[in-house]
């Protein structure tokens, strides 16, 4: 075979490899875009870079002290609420109970749901435990000093406005958004309220499987 024919074959082969690579990258781009779109439609927002949580000690309804940097080993959904809440909290907790029932066992076993009280003035661990047991005995409540709770909520970008404890029947302004913590104990993203339970039940298992630390 002449050098010119060998050269043409080499060029054609190189073009073929480049085209295959480009098609692969393009397919990967569309797959990622489709996946991101599905997450957004489920209300899931992922962070470009995960965030470290502040090191705080909060009391749990399990009778222990929880270091917030040690929320590791499984995925966590963190909700900020309080037991005297008239609307957002009971609705959100009922939806989270429903979500758990829809998840496959593998995803369910890899998930814990935490409610951090934004009303530590009234929410003792005993009060939190009684309240959460109504929705799901496996839900975990956390409470502590107001300043620590605010530090955590601000770090997770889910702030709240403390209630006026001088009033007899005060309320607390807070969000229904959830923070997503990955098994390495860092914030992976958010879930926007209102919750779309069906879409979350479809997307969360994929998120857990495809994003192991």
C-alpha positions in Angstrom: 0.0 0.0 0.0 1.3 3.4 -0.9 2.1 6.0 1.7 -0.6 8.2 0.3 -3.3 5.5 0.7 -2.0 4.8 4.2 -2.2 8.5 5.0 -5.8 8.7 3.8 -6.8 5.7 5.8 -5.1 7.2 8.9 -7.0 10.5 8.4 -10.3 8.7 7.9 -9.7 6.6 11.0 -8.8 9.7 13.0 -11.9 11.5 11.8 -14.0 8.5 12.8 -12.6 8.4 16.3 -13.1 12.1 16.7 -16.7 11.9 15.4 -17.4 9.0 17.8 -15.9 10.9 20.7 -17.9 14.0 19.8 -21.1 12.0 19.6 -20.4 10.4 22.9 -19.8 13.7 24.6 -22.9 15.1 23.0 -25.0 12.1 24.2 -23.5 12.5 27.7 -24.4 16.2 27.6 -28.0 15.5 26.7 -28.2 12.8 29.3 -26.9 15.1 32.0 -29.2 17.9 30.8 -32.2 15.6 30.8 -31.3 14.3 34.3 -30.9 17.9 35.6 -34.2 18.8 34.1 -35.9 15.9 35.8 -34.4 16.9 39.1 -35.5 20.5 38.7 -39.0 19.4 37.8 -39.1 17.4 41.1 -38.1 20.5 43.0 -34.5 19.3 43.6 -31.8 21.9 43.3 -28.2 20.6 43.6 -25.3 22.9 44.6 -22.3 23.3 42.3 -20.1 22.5 45.3 -21.3 20.8 48.5 -21.2 22.8 51.7 -19.7 21.9 55.1 -22.0 22.3 58.1 -21.0 24.2 61.2 -19.9 22.2 64.1 -22.9 22.4 66.6 -24.3 20.2 69.3 -28.1 19.7 69.3 -30.3 17.5 71.4 -32.2 14.7 69.7 -35.5 12.9 70.3 -33.4 9.7 70.6 -31.9 11.0 73.8 -28.5 11.8 72.5 -26.4 14.8 71.5 -25.9 15.2 67.8 -22.8 16.9 66.3 -24.1 18.5 63.1 -20.9 17.6 61.3 -21.5 13.9 62.1 -24.7 13.5 60.2 -23.0 10.9 58.0 -23.6 7.4 56.7 -26.8 8.0 54.8 -28.7 10.7 53.0 -30.7 13.2 55.2 -33.6 15.5 54.5 -33.6 18.4 57.0 -36.7 20.4 57.7 -36.9 23.5 60.0 -40.2 23.7 61.8 -42.0 23.6 65.2 -44.7 21.7 67.0 -47.1 24.6 67.4 -47.0 25.4 63.7 -50.6 25.7 62.3 -50.0 24.9 58.7 -46.6 24.3 57.0 -45.2 21.8 59.5 -48.1 19.3 59.6 -48.5 19.5 55.9 -44.8 18.9 55.2 -44.5 16.1 57.7 -47.5 14.3 56.3 -46.0 14.6 52.8 -42.7 13.3 54.0 -44.5 10.3 55.6 -46.2 9.7 52.2 -42.9 10.1 50.4 -41.2 7.4 52.6 -44.0 5.0 51.7 -43.4 5.5 48.0 -39.7 5.0 48.1 -38.1 1.5 47.3 -36.6 -0.2 50.3 -33.0 0.5 49.3 -33.7 4.2 49.1 -35.8 4.2 52.3 -33.0 2.4 54.2 -30.5 5.0 53.0 -32.5 8.0 54.2 -33.2 9.8 57.5 -35.6 12.7 58.0 -34.7 15.3 60.5 -36.9 18.2 61.9 -34.9 21.0 63.6 -37.1 23.1 65.9 -37.2 26.8 65.2 -39.0 27.2 68.5 -36.7 25.8 71.2 -38.5 27.9 73.8 -41.4 25.5 73.7 -40.1 22.5 71.8 -38.4 20.2 74.3 -37.1 16.9 73.0 -40.1 15.2 74.7 -42.6 17.6 72.9 -40.8 17.0 69.6 -40.9 13.2 70.1 -44.6 13.1 70.8 -45.3 15.4 67.8 -43.1 13.4 65.3 -44.4 10.0 66.4 -47.8 11.0 65.1 -46.3 11.2 61.6 -43.6 8.6 61.7 -41.7 7.1 64.7 -38.5 7.1 62.7 -38.5 10.9 62.1 -35.8 12.5 64.3 -36.2 15.8 66.0 -33.4 18.2 66.9 -33.4 21.2 69.2 -31.0 23.3 71.2 -29.9 26.9 71.7 -31.7 29.4 69.4 -28.4 30.9 68.3 -27.1 27.4 67.2 -30.3 26.6 65.4 -30.0 29.9 63.5 -26.4 29.2 62.7 -27.4 25.9 61.1 -30.4 27.3 59.2 -28.3 30.2 57.8 -25.5 27.8 56.8 -28.1 25.7 54.9 -29.6 28.8 53.4 -33.0 28.1 55.0 -33.4 31.0 57.4 -36.3 31.7 59.7 -37.5 34.6 61.9 -37.7 33.8 65.6 -41.1 34.2 67.3 -41.9 36.9 69.8 -41.8 34.8 73.0 -43.4 37.6 75.0 -46.7 36.8 73.2 -48.8 34.0 74.5 -49.6 32.4 71.2 -46.7 33.5 69.0 -45.8 31.9 65.7 -42.5 31.5 63.9 -42.0 32.5 60.2 -40.1 29.8 58.5 -39.8 28.0 55.1 -41.1 24.7 53.9 -37.9 24.0 51.9 -35.7 21.0 52.8 -32.0 20.7 52.9 -30.4 17.6 51.3 -27.3 16.2 53.1 -25.2 13.5 51.4 -23.7 10.6 53.4 -20.5 12.5 53.8 -22.4 15.0 56.1 -22.2 17.9 53.7 -25.1 19.8 52.1 -25.8 18.5 48.6 -28.7 20.7 47.7 -32.3 21.7 48.4 -35.9 20.6 47.8 -38.2 23.4 47.1 -41.6 23.7 48.6 -44.4 22.8 47.9 -43.3 19.2 47.6 -44.1 17.1 44.6 -44.2 13.7 46.3 -44.6 11.5 43.1 -41.7 13.2 41.3 -39.5 13.1 44.4 -40.2 9.4 44.9 -39.0 8.8 41.3 -35.9 11.0 41.4 -34.5 10.6 44.9 -33.5 6.9 44.5 -31.6 7.9 41.3 -29.9 10.7 43.2 -28.9 8.4 46.0 -27.6 5.8 43.6 -25.7 8.1 41.3 -24.1 10.3 43.8 -22.4 8.2 46.4 -19.4 10.0 48.0 
